[in-house]
């Protein structure tokens, strides 16, 4: 992602959007487990904040029809790539959802909700897939915030040594994913790619299992025309 998105680490990964009734979607992580570490600790708070504190970057959002899912769940469906910005000075677990609309502005489908942790002052790219995994004759989408909670526990998995470089007409990004905890962790690593105007083009992901204090490298190649990218952690479960 290359426009100066607050608190972004430049990195990327490859692949398709993953989805299905209960699978990960292209880095659509298991929202219910997001950052839970399988247990709630004293550092958690369920206090919600005003949804007005989350900015949906509507002028850059894009509607796509493409491959989603893997293996026997692979199909073609509509999906939306959209950024959300956390304007507060604390980390938030943000959930967004929405609907798809046709040329006449009538609703033609709904979008599966997704939750991501957005750091204070940061931006994250959401990938919202059609609820029924169907390709829709949609030209636009209405996106809204449906949840925003404070998350004050310290993140134990992070990206370091991020690097972005051009490769012909596309961007390549690489970095290291590090687990600072003593325990093994399952982690979903997500990348976002942007065009020259700062509009999201692709949001691939991959899944890792890291040993306690383990580290793995990641490298991702963006689509033709990509000019910026960043990498972030979607889910970390112990």
N, C-alpha and C positions, 0 to 999 in steps of 0.2 A: 504494500500500500504505500504509496510513496508521498502522498501529500502529507504534510506534517501533522499527523494525527497525534493528539496528546498521549503520552505514555505508551507508544507503540514500539515494539521491538521488530526490526525488519527481518523477516524470515518467511519461509513458505514450505509447502509440501504438495504432493501431487494427488491426483485421483478424482473420483466422482463424488457427487453428493450421495450420502447414504440415507436411506429412509425405508420405511415400511411401518406397519402398525406396531411399533415398539422397538425398531432398530435405530441405530445412530444414523443421522442424515448428514452426509458430507461433513461431518464435523458437527452435525447436529447431535449433540451429546445427550446422554440420558439426563434430561433436565431434572428429573426427580432426585437424582443422586448428586447433582452438581455440587462439587466442592464439599460434600458432606463428610467425606472420609469415613463413611459408614457409621459415624457417630457424631452427635452434637456435643460440642465442648463448651466450656465457660465463655469462650471467645465469641460465641454466636448470639445474635439477637434477632428476634423476629419483627422488630419495629419497622413498620413501613414508613416511607417518606412520600412526599407529594410527587405525583407522577409528572407534574409540571417541571420538575428538576431534571427530567430526562428529555433530551432533545432528539427527535427522530429527524434524520437528514433526508427529508422527503424529496428535495430537488435533485438528489443523486440516486435515489432508489431505482432499481431496474427489475423488470419482469422478464423471466426467461421460460422457455420450454426446452427441456433436455433430459438426459439420463439421470435417474436417481436410483438408489438402492444398489445392492450387490448380489451376485449369485442368483438364486431363484427369485429374489425380491427385486431384481433389476427391472425397471420400467421407464417409461417416458412420462413426465409430469411437469406441470407449471410450478415455478418457484420464484421467490423474490429475494434479491440481495439488497439489504438496507443497513445503514449504519445508525447506531444509537450512541449518543454522547452523554456521559455522566457529568453534570455541571457542578456537582458537590465536591467537598473536600474529604470524602470518605468512600470506601469501596461499597458498591451496591450489587445485589443480585437482581437483575432486571429481566422481566418477562414481557415479550411483546407478541402480538398476534395481528390478525387482520382479515381482509376480504379481497377478492379479485373482482375487477369490473371490466365489462366489455366496452366497445366504442360508444355505446349509448349510455354508459355510466351505470348500467344495471349490474347488480351483483351476479357473478357467474360461478363463484366458488369461495370457499373459506380456506384459511391458511392455518396449518398446525402451529401452535404456540411453541416458542423456544425461550429458554432461560440461559443467560450468560452472566458471569461476574464481570463487571466493568470497574476498573480502578478509578480512584478519585481523579477527576478531570480528564478521564480517558475516553476512548472510542472503541467500540467493538462492532464487527460486521456480523449480522444475523442472516441466516438462510432459512426462509420460511417456505415450506413445501405445501402444495395443495393437500388438504385433509384426506381426500380420497385417492391421492396419487394419480390424478388425471391431468391430461393436457387440456387447458382451457383456452377459449378464444378471448383472452384477457389482454388489455392494453394498458391497464393501470392497476394500482392496489391502494387500499386504504389501510394504513398501519397505525396501531395505537399501543400504548403502554398498558399492560394489564396487571403489572406487579413490579414493585421496587422496594427491596428490603436491605437494611444495613447488614453488612457482613464484615465483622471486625476481626475474625480469626486470621492469623498470618498465613499467607500462601506458602506452601513448602516446595512447590515445583515451579521452576522458572526457566526462562530462556536467556542464555548469555551468549556473548561473542557473535551477535547478529551481524550479518553482512548481506548487502544487496548489490547486485551488479547487472549490467546489461549484457545480453547475449543475442546479438542481432536485433530483431524487432520485438524482443520480449525481455522480461526481468527474471533473474534467478536469485533466490534468497537462501541463505544457509545460516545455521547456528547450532548451539548445543542446548539440549534440554536436561536440566539438572534437578535431582531429587535431594533436598536438604534434610529430609527426615530419615530416621533410623529404619523405618519399615518399608517394605516393598509397596509400590504404588502403581495402579493402573491409570494411565493418563491419555487423554485425547488432545492431540496437538493440531491446531487449526491455523490455516494461512489465509490471508486476504490479498487479492490483487486488484489494482485500480488502473484505469486508463489515464490518458493525459489530462483529462478534465476532472479527475478525482472520483469518477463513478466506479462502483465495484463491478468487477468482471467475473470473478471466480472465487470460490471459497472452499478449497479442498481441505482434507484432514487425514490424519493417520492415528493409529492407536499404538501405544507403547506400554510395556511393563518394565518399570525401573526398579532395581534393587535399592536397598537402603543406601543413600548417598551415591547412587548410581548416576551415570551420565551417558547420553546418547546423542549423536549428531543427527541433524535433519537438513535435507536440501530439497528444494522444490522449484520447479520450472513453471513460469507463468504462461498464459496464453499469448498469442501474437497480439501486439498492440499494448501489452501491459507496460506500465511505466513506473509503478511503485508497488511495494508489498510489505507485509508485516506478519509476524507469527505470534500466536498467543495460546494460552492453555484453556481448553474448554472444560474438561472434567478431570478431576483428580480424586480417585477413590482408593482407600486403603483396605 
